[in-house]
Structure formats: C-alpha cells, structure tokens
C-alpha cells in the first residue's frame, strides 16, 4: 500500500522557495508578514563578498511603449510586424546617454564596477562588495538563516540613492533569497517503492519509436506530442525549426549530455552542437548547479523544446535564483536579440512580489514584444491556489486556501502555459484511478482514492493543491485582448489568508489574518492555452537515466516554445506578441472547423472548471498545431 500511495505523491524536485518571511508590501493589498522568529539574524554578511545588483531605470514614455507593442500584433496598424532592435528601443524609450552616464559615473564613484548597460537603456548591472553595496544603498547586509536555508539580505530599508531619484526605479539583488521556484513535478512510477525510480530496461525507448498508438501514460515523448496536437503535418512538410533559435531562461544548471542522450535515443535528427549555454551574472546560485535537484527543470526544458523543434538551434540562459538573477536571466536573451522564442518555467505567487519587480520585468516583456520575441511562462502547478503552494509555508489546512495566481505568468505580455490531464486508468492496490476523458488538470480526481487508502492528512500533504495554475490576477490589469470575452472572471470575494498562529511562530491556537486579495478586481486571467501537464499522464525525461511520469506546466511552456518555433520557421519570420493574435483568432473561429483551439470541457484546477469557452483552468483550451500554423499564415 505504501508503494501505491507513493505512486500518487508529487515529489518536488525544486529546492523550496523560502517562505515570505519579510515580504515587502508593494500595495495595500500586498501580503505582509512583519517578522518570523524562525529567521535567525547571523550578523553582518562577509563584508568583502562580491555581489551583483541590477538597477532598473524609468522608461521615457511607457504609454507609447505599450501602444507600439500592441500595434505590432494588429493587422490594421502600419506597425504590424514591424519589429524594432534593442538599440532602437533604447534610443526611443530608454534613458538618454547623459542620464545613463550619470548613473554609471555615480556607481563607479562609489567603488562599484559597472558590468553591463543593456542596449534598451533600461537596465544596468553592477558589482560590489557587501560593504560597498551597504554604503551605496543605505542598509547593512546581514546573513539570515531559516526554513532550511541561509541567505543574505539588507537589515533595513535599502533603496534608491537620492542622487539617482527619477532615473532609477528599483534596485534588485541586494537580497539573495530565492524569489521564484521550479514548476516541475516528477512522480515515482506505479509499483515502485522508490520516490525516484528509473525505468526498467525493457521500457527504455529505442530510436525512432514513432508507433501508431500513443505511449503509455507517463511515458510520452515528442512523437506522442505530434500525434496528440497534430504537429505531424508540419514535420511532413519539412518544418523542423531549422533557421530559428529557441531561447530557454532558467535558474539552474544541467548537463548538455542528458539532452543529447534523450534526443539521440529517440532517434531525433539534431545537430550535435545545437546548444549554446549562456551563464548570466556568473551562472546559477550555489546548490542549483548541474547535478542538483533543480537540474531536472532545466533538463526537461531543453529536452522538450528541442524535441518538438529538432531542427532549431538553442541558447540556454542560466542565472541565479536571486531577484537580480531572475530579472537578468529574462532580460539578457531579449537584449541580445538572437533567440526567436523564449520560455521560462519558474514562478511564484504574485502576492509575494513587489511593484519594483513587476515594473522592471514588464519593460523587459514590452521589449520582447516590440522585437517580435514571444515569451512563454509556466502558469504554475498549484491549481487555483498558488499562495498555498507546498514550497511556501502557507499550506492548507494550516492556512486557509486563497485563490491566487503565479508570476511572471500573470504579466499580460507573456503567454501563460496551463495544464490538462489526458485520459488514463491506473490499477493500484486498494482501487483504481480513472480519468475517462481529457480534463483540466487538478488532483481532485485522485481524492477519493487517497482518502480511502491514505487518509485526509495524506491527501493534503501530498496531493493538494496540485493542478494547472490559473485564476485572476489582482496586481496585473486585464489586457485588451481579454476584454468582452465570455468566461473571463474577476477576483472572488472572501480571499483572506488565515493561518494558525504556529505557522508564523506566534503564541496561541487561533487563525490569524495575514492578507486579503480584494474582490471583484478586473485583472488579467490565466492561463492562455494548455497542453498535457499531469505527471500521471505525463512524460519521459532523461537525467542520468530514464524516468517516467514527469509533469507540471514546466513541460508545457517549453513544448509551446518548440511549437511556436516550428511556426516561426514555417513563416520564416518571428511571430511577435502572441496573445492578441491568438485571442483574435478565437473570437473569430471559436472551436469551429479549422480552428486551432480544442475545448477542454471536464474537470477543474481545484476551483475553476473546464468549459467550451475561455476558463481560468485551461484558458482557450488545447491546440491543433497544424491549424494554428495555418492561422499564422504557414502554407504546407
């Protein structure tokens, strides 16, 4: 029985994001925990330690940037698909040379080394010792320990120096506390007691296993993706992604050899030198190098995107899990302007991020849209309850559930990748779990079995919340492309996070209020589209060996990256800002003949239900990629 229960248990491969112990309020609705006695101040951080910080600058005309980005996706606009270069964006919307020099000279005068001025003239990175950073930004940097990790952060209110007021909007990287987590899940294979069992040799794939039937649940490959989502016609037309470059942004190392073993074992024709790794700000944080648990995230991103588009080149940008690393790892590929698509499979509850991060990354995503580079982000794996993600401290039932979404998937400029479950039947000791039809991904279908065989505590500890990230943002505005669309929701009432006093080490047994998401906010809805993400109906991956039952929206984001790379190759041009184009196609075609969209009409993501309309569980539904390619003008 224990092995059967373990076969249901989602084993996180990410190092948990530290709980929001000192969350800074960005708005009155920001969740805010003033103190957490579990966090121990160990005193001054090593004063000579060198760190990287990123300064985000104010855009000269944000409204004009927004308008230009939208116009590149509007067929009626003279700017339709007139993409700009980073230098053009910097000259038009970034700070001028005099202002850039003012910032650079100030930093250098304080002893910092300016390592990069981005072409967009909106970001500057610099390096300095902890002592120098404390002197420049106004707070000593201490070492803290808690929640099983050690990190450095300002002791007090660090901020923008008065000499840079009006030019610099935010300073990022003074804290090394992780701000986002991986959205990858790996289940143990049914019948194995191990939580991380390798495939039996007899089930290891062999080259060219493009069988007529779909592989067994949990053992899907790009061959099965081609059949499930009608990609095969593109391959038959010779469209493999050749001539395009896939961008992967990630916060953990990996081994290129694992990716090549995966593709070669499957018999995919790939260039043996297709991958270029690009360390960002020195590469991943300690503990997230190749061989670490988080390496699974980067490995699957590369294998999936590169497997769907085997002819494309790849650039993998690997940064640190700090706030500066988070921003720079997304900004650098956009500013280099080499990749044609970009995906990112990390995220965290938007309630735990601040306006300074939102502002800095929104400018990066605007730049991507103006350059024609789609950005695709995993919507999360905690169903409708990202705040209650098991990697946080606010788990149910110690805390109440709160309808909430993941960031950066919530930004209206990125394509939010959601998840569905494919039909499967699993015979286990103690009963059968069956999903008779495609449905929104939510672990509720296994609830009865889990309660019968493991009890309520087991269900909440291991299976709740698990599902496709989706819902309504209270921080990001509703985009024009979602206006007037049936199924679009506002934030719900009654979304107050209440936690047992013990969760934040307060005395007593009462539940204490820690924050409220306001009701009826007309925010951005996510996801936008969905593919199979449930590990129970999931995928093979190779990481030092073959493993089954990989899942999470971490798989969907790179798969969509590969799909849109194929379409860009078929068009022989970049696709640009995707969402306005996709939603316009949906408003015209719905789910009718020739539509690229397939409705998902069953199941929930633990709150929102799959329906034959837009819904915050599956978005517009799943895809028919051949029809999608035709929608973008690809002829074959």
DRENFIVO-526873 format. One record per residue (C-alpha): residue in one letter; x, y, z. Coordinates in pm, whole numbers, padded with zeros to 5 digits, always signed. Layout:
BEGIN
AXYZ/...
//
This chain:
BEGIN
X+00000+00000+00000/X+00281+00236+00081/X+00424+00199-00268/X+00082+00268-00419/X+00047+00584-00217/X+00394+00691-00314/X+00293+00638-00674/X+00048+00923-00628/X+00280+01156-00441/X+00420+01452-00631/X+00785+01476-00537/X+00906+01828-00582/X+01247+01839-00749/X+01295+02206-00669/X+01472+02338-00364/X+01183+02510-00187/X+01148+02880-00215/X+01195+03032+00127/X+00872+03139+00290/X+00781+03503+00271/X+00946+03590+00599/X+01000+03959+00533/X+00765+04028+00245/X+00777+04392+00139/X+00439+04548+00070/X+00405+04691-00281/X+00039+04789-00250/X-00214+04798+00036/X-00329+04452-00080/X+00020+04301-00071/X+00056+04012+00170/X+00280+04124+00453/X+00442+03925+00733/X+00628+04163+00960/X+00851+03910+01126/X+00916+03540+01155/X+01103+03419+01461/X+01227+03119+01265/X+01453+03352+01069/X+01773+03400+01267/X+01996+03703+01207/X+02352+03573+01200/X+02501+03919+01183/X+02691+04103+00915/X+02744+03913+00592/X+03107+03880+00481/X+03198+04238+00400/X+03437+04154+00118/X+03198+03921-00065/X+03124+04048-00416/X+02764+04053-00535/X+02573+04160-00848/X+02287+04410-00840/X+02066+04532-01121/X+01923+04882-01143/X+01601+04921-01339/X+01558+05263-01497/X+01246+05462-01576/X+01114+05443-01933/X+01076+05775-02112/X+00726+05704-02241/X+00565+05391-02102/X+00228+05453-02266/X+00392+05481-02607/X+00583+05157-02542/X+00259+04977-02459/X+00092+05115-02770/X+00377+05020-03001/X+00396+04666-02862/X+00022+04621-02920/X+00041+04768-03268/X+00294+04507-03384/X+00021+04242-03341/X-00259+04448-03503/X-00305+04372-03876/X-00472+04711-03919/X-00171+04901-03787/X+00116+05030-04004/X+00344+04887-03733/X+00211+04534-03784/X+00514+04302-03753/X+00750+04599-03781/X+00980+04479-03509/X+01245+04701-03353/X+01601+04629-03247/X+01721+04670-02888/X+01921+04978-02991/X+01613+05135-03149/X+01413+05064-02833/X+01687+05213-02618/X+01703+05529-02827/X+01327+05572-02835/X+01216+05462-02489/X+01523+05423-02267/X+01721+05684-02081/X+01942+05910-02293/X+02321+05898-02295/X+02353+06181-02044/X+02129+06007-01791/X+02300+05672-01842/X+02636+05839-01784/X+02502+05999-01467/X+02404+05661-01324/X+02722+05486-01437/X+02951+05761-01305/X+02772+05765-00970/X+02811+05388-00928/X+03177+05399-01026/X+03241+05687-00787/X+03109+05467-00506/X+03360+05197-00596/X+03119+04968-00780/X+03209+04802-01109/X+02951+04856-01382/X+02939+04524-01566/X+02667+04590-01823/X+02448+04864-01964/X+02169+04695-02156/X+02102+04811-02510/X+01749+04904-02405/X+01896+05174-02174/X+01658+05049-01907/X+01879+04813-01704/X+02230+04846-01561/X+02414+04574-01370/X+02695+04644-01127/X+02914+04452-00887/X+03047+04544-00548/X+03128+04408-00206/X+02864+04382+00062/X+03028+04674+00238/X+03013+04889-00077/X+02652+04792-00152/X+02550+04876+00203/X+02712+05219+00177/X+02553+05299-00158/X+02201+05168-00095/X+02158+05253+00270/X+02145+04934+00474/X+02399+04686+00612/X+02369+04340+00459/X+02329+04056+00707/X+02322+03679+00683/X+01994+03514+00779/X+01911+03152+00842/X+01572+02988+00839/X+01343+02742+00664/X+01641+02518+00597/X+01840+02775+00402/X+02087+03057+00450/X+02073+03382+00256/X+02189+03742+00268/X+01966+04049+00271/X+01962+04413+00384/X+01884+04451+00751/X+01664+04754+00694/X+01511+04966+00424/X+01761+04976+00142/X+01659+05183-00157/X+01747+05410-00448/X+02010+05674-00358/X+01873+06027-00367/X+02129+06117-00637/X+01951+05877-00875/X+01592+05969-00793/X+01382+05998-01106/X+01621+05788-01312/X+01633+05460-01119/X+01304+05286-01037/X+01439+04990-00844/X+01749+04813-00711/X+01745+04435-00740/X+01976+04173-00593/X+02063+04312-00252/X+01891+04001-00115/X+01997+03654-00222/X+01669+03498-00106/X+01512+03292-00388/X+01207+03466-00533/X+01068+03200-00771/X+01059+02821-00780/X+01057+02548-01042/X+00722+02427-01177/X+00840+02071-01247/X+00699+01756-01090/X+00832+01402-01107/X+00620+01115-00980/X+00753+00775-00885/X+00643+00503-01122/X+00348+00294-01011/X+00452-00017-00823/X+00794+00114-00717/X+00861+00196-00354/X+01132+00441-00452/X+01021+00800-00494/X+01253+00843-00790/X+01258+00509-00975/X+01423+00467-01311/X+01252+00296-01599/X+01300-00077-01624/X+01542-00150-01912/X+01267-00315-02114/X+01076+00013-02123/X+01361+00241-02223/X+01272+00390-02563/X+01458+00286-02876/X+01543+00508-03174/X+01252+00613-03388/X+00974+00474-03170/X+00706+00668-03354/X+00442+00399-03302/X+00088+00448-03428/X-00053+00434-03075/X+00007+00689-02804/X+00262+00572-02548/X+00159+00456-02203/X+00052+00732-01962/X+00358+00885-01802/X+00587+00778-02088/X+00505+01032-02357/X+00770+01171-02593/X+00771+01432-02873/X+00638+01160-03105/X+00325+01147-02891/X+00306+01525-02879/X+00299+01524-03260/X+00001+01288-03264/X-00187+01446-02975/X-00168+01802-03105/X-00149+01745-03483/X+00210+01859-03530/X+00286+01580-03777/X+00176+01774-04090/X+00448+02032-04021/X+00715+01764-03995/X+00592+01602-04316/X+00629+01940-04486/X+00991+01955-04372/X+00929+02214-04099/X+01155+02122-03807/X+01254+02464-03669/X+01563+02494-03886/X+01680+02852-03920/X+01536+02956-03583/X+01681+02971-03234/X+01498+02859-02921/X+01567+03053-02602/X+01542+02886-02260/X+01572+03104-01950/X+01634+02910-01629/X+01778+02935-01280/X+01956+02601-01251/X+02239+02422-01428/X+02213+02098-01624/X+02421+01863-01841/X+02403+01905-02216/X+02486+01536-02248/X+02150+01445-02093/X+01966+01638-02363/X+02165+01481-02645/X+02112+01133-02498/X+01737+01199-02484/X+01713+01314-02847/X+01953+01054-02984/X+01786+00765-02804/X+01453+00872-02952/X+01612+00888-03296/X+01556+01260-03345/X+01786+01419-03603/X+01962+01701-03417/X+02280+01896-03471/X+02530+01766-03213/X+02636+02126-03146/X+02294+02290-03141/X+02309+02410-02778/X+02489+02721-02653/X+02488+02773-02277/X+02498+03137-02163/X+02581+03199-01795/X+02403+03512-01671/X+02577+03717-01399/X+02808+03423-01330/X+02553+03142-01357/X+02327+02960-01110/X+02321+03007-00734/X+02519+02763-00516/X+02318+02443-00479/X+02150+02482-00817/X+02432+02366-01041/X+02421+02068-01275/X+02352+01759-01065/X+02132+01944-00815/X+01761+01860-00777/X+01667+02172-00973/X+01870+02047-01270/X+01559+01846-01362/X+01384+02173-01453/X+01647+02293-01698/X+01700+01944-01837/X+01334+01894-01923/X+01304+02246-02065/X+01584+02179-02311/X+01470+01826-02396/X+01108+01922-02455/X+01155+02242-02656/X+01437+02088-02857/X+01244+01766-02910/X+00939+01941-03052/X+01158+02156-03283/X+01456+01926-03351/X+01598+02143-03630/X+01630+02461-03426/X+01938+02591-03252/X+01915+02654-02878/X+02052+02910-02634/X+02014+02830-02264/X+02047+03131-02031/X+02132+03019-01677/X+02118+03271-01394/X+02096+03290-01017/X+01774+03248-00820/X+01808+03593-00662/X+01589+03887-00761/X+01865+04028-00982/X+01925+03687-01137/X+01553+03643-01201/X+01533+03972-01389/X+01866+03945-01574/X+01804+03588-01690/X+01491+03704-01870/X+01639+04035-01984/X+01966+03915-02134/X+01822+03693-02411/X+01581+03968-02508/X+01854+04231-02517/X+02088+04004-02716/X+01805+03961-02970/X+01937+03627-03100/X+01657+03393-02991/X+01325+03383-03178/X+01122+03249-02885/X+01181+03234-02510/X+01031+03019-02235/X+01065+03029-01857/X+00928+02757-01629/X+00978+02923-01290/X+00738+03134-01086/X+00588+03220-00751/X+00273+03369-00604/X+00225+03722-00736/X+00118+03826-00385/X+00479+03779-00270/X+00635+04001-00536/X+00654+04377-00531/X+00583+04658-00775/X+00955+04710-00840/X+00987+04359-00986/X+00663+04397-01183/X+00780+04728-01331/X+01127+04605-01426/X+01011+04285-01593/X+00715+04447-01765/X+00962+04669-01951/X+01160+04359-02048/X+00845+04191-02178/X+00748+04506-02368/X+01091+04498-02529/X+01036+04133-02626/X+00701+04216-02787/X+00849+04507-02983/X+01130+04281-03107/X+00885+04007-03208/X+01002+03751-02949/X+00719+03553-02783/X+00774+03489-02412/X+00605+03177-02273/X+00584+03112-01897/X+00453+02816-01694/X+00133+02909-01510/X+00215+02701-01202/X+00131+02362-01055/X-00084+02455-00753/X-00418+02480-00928/X-00613+02789-00834/X-00416+02831-00509/X-00059+02945-00581/X-00029+03110-00238/X-00080+02764-00087/X+00198+02613-00299/X+00375+02340-00098/X+00703+02528-00142/X+00562+02810+00075/X+00476+02795+00444/X+00108+02872+00383/X-00016+02518+00317/X-00372+02402+00372/X-00511+02313+00626/X-00267+02505+00848/X-00372+02808+00641/X-00692+02878+00452/X-00697+02843+00076/X-00668+03165-00122/X-00748+03191-00493/X-00425+03326-00639/X-00201+03310-00945/X+00166+03279-01034/X+00404+03550-01151/X+00557+03617-01406/X+00287+03414-01586/X+00038+03679-01473/X+00201+03956-01676/X-00030+04029-01974/X+00269+04036-02211/X+00363+03669-02161/X+00179+03361-02283/X+00070+03169-01972/X+00101+02793-02027/X-00161+02586-01846/X-00214+02214-01799/X-00462+01937-01873/X-00485+01565-01791/X-00513+01305-02066/X-00742+01001-02020/X-00581+00714-01829/X-00659+00429-01594/X-00425+00326-01314/X-00472+00000-01125/X-00334+00028-00775/X-00355-00174-00456/X-00672-00057-00290/X-00854+00055-00601/X-00846+00211-00945/X-00794+00568-01051/X-00954+00652-01384/X-00978+00969-01590/X-01223+00885-01871/X-01178+01199-02082/X-00940+01491-02128/X-00993+01732-01842/X-00848+02033-01667/X-00554+01919-01456/X-00643+01901-01091/X-00550+01636-00835/X-00910+01616-00713/X-00973+01313-00938/X-00746+01109-00703/X-00901+01248-00385/X-01137+00959-00310/X-00864+00701-00358/X-00619+00898-00146/X-00869+00948+00136/X-00963+00578+00133/X-00607+00449+00131/X-00402+00719+00297/X-00642+00943+00484/X-00711+01313+00476/X-00370+01413+00608/X-00203+01220+00326/X-00419+01391+00065/X-00344+01741+00192/X+00024+01668+00244/X+00087+01512-00098/X-00187+01588-00348/X-00337+01925-00258/X-00308+02168-00419/X-00190+02011-00742/X-00316+02122-01081/X-00298+02375-01360/X-00214+02721-01235/X-00497+02954-01324/X-00719+03230-01198/X-00734+03608-01185/X-00451+03847-01108/X-00516+04127-00861/X-00188+04300-00949/X-00189+04289-01330/X-00456+04474-01534/X-00690+04294-01768/X-00543+04318-02119/X-00744+04441-02415/X-00726+04100-02582/X-00936+03951-02299/X-01195+04230-02293/X-01551+04121-02358/X-01463+03752-02376/X-01713+03507-02228/X-01571+03318-01932/X-01330+03589-01818/X-01359+03629-01440/X-01293+03892-01175/X-01126+03815-00842/X-01353+03636-00599/X-01476+03761-00264/X-01361+03623+00070/X-00996+03562-00019/X-00826+03628+00313/X-00524+03423+00412/X-00575+03297+00767/X-00304+03086+00927/X-00265+02910+01256/X-00058+03121+01491/X+00203+02844+01497/X+00267+02887+01123/X+00436+03219+01194/X+00550+03118+01542/X+00300+03333+01725/X+00156+03213+02058/X-00191+03065+02075/X-00401+02837+01857/X-00615+03090+01672/X-00605+03158+01299/X-00451+03497+01225/X-00522+03712+00914/X-00210+03772+00704/X-00353+03942+00395/X-00656+03976+00170/X-00690+03975-00206/X-00952+04238-00294/X-01277+04120-00450/X-01407+04198-00800/X-01076+04315-00948/X-01091+04303-01327/X-00744+04154-01358/X-00555+03952-01616/X-00691+03596-01644/X-00460+03300-01693/X-00369+03057-01842/X-00397+03133-02214/X-00368+02782-02363/X-00298+02438-02217/X-00138+02106-02303/X-00097+01785-02105/X+00084+01861-01777/X-00037+01598-01532/X+00254+01372-01430/X+00015+01078-01414/X-00040+01116-01789/X+00299+01277-01836/X+00636+01234-01996/X+00967+01057-02014/X+01279+01252-01927/X+01645+01161-01922/X+01864+01290-01639/X+02143+01043-01580/X+01886+00774-01655/X+01534+00736-01792/X+01244+00842-01573/X+00871+00834-01631/X+00584+01048-01501/X+00741+01388-01545/X+00488+01667-01539/X+00391+02017-01443/X+00334+02325-01653/X+00714+02327-01673/X+00668+02077-01955/X+00403+02282-02132/X+00599+02608-02152/X+00896+02458-02342/X+00664+02246-02557/X+00481+02562-02664/X+00821+02720-02718/X+00902+02439-02963/X+00561+02465-03130/X+00589+02838-03194/X+00946+02788-03312/X+00814+02546-03576/X+00555+02801-03686/X+00813+03081-03697/X+01034+02856-03912/X+00739+02786-04142/X+00675+03159-04174/X+01044+03236-04195/X+00984+03526-03958/X+00928+03595-03593/X+00570+03567-03468/X+00564+03863-03230/X+00324+03928-02943/X+00117+03608-02943/X-00183+03671-02719/X-00364+03937-02927/X-00325+03713-03232/X-00448+03401-03053/X-00746+03567-02887/X-00845+03738-03212/X-00840+03401-03386/X-01051+03251-03108/X-01306+03533-03123/X-01337+03470-03498/X-01323+03089-03514/X-01417+02964-03169/X-01397+02585-03173/X-01535+02553-03526/X-01392+02380-03830/X-01031+02469-03894/X-00991+02631-03552/X-00655+02589-03377/X-00835+02558-03043/X-00985+02249-02882/X-01218+02287-02584/X-01145+02107-02259/X-01487+02054-02105/X-01430+01842-01797/X-01253+01866-01464/X-01129+02159-01259/X-00800+02308-01146/X-00945+02267-00794/X-01176+02567-00838/X-01230+02680-01197/X-01396+02431-01432/X-01305+02332-01785/X-01573+02458-02026/X-01629+02501-02402/X-01530+02868-02364/X-01243+03059-02212/X-01195+02949-01850/X-00925+03016-01585/X-00839+02645-01569/X-00743+02570-01931/X-00762+02912-02099/X-00872+02885-02461/X-00817+02509-02446/X-00559+02285-02611/X-00419+02317-02963/X-00436+02176-03313/X-00091+02286-03424/X-00144+02235-03798/X-00447+02463-03783/X-00253+02704-03563/X+00022+02722-03823/X-00235+02800-04093/X-00373+03076-03870/X-00026+03234-03870/X-00006+03208-04248/X+00215+02899-04283/X+00145+02714-04608/X+00207+02339-04636/
//
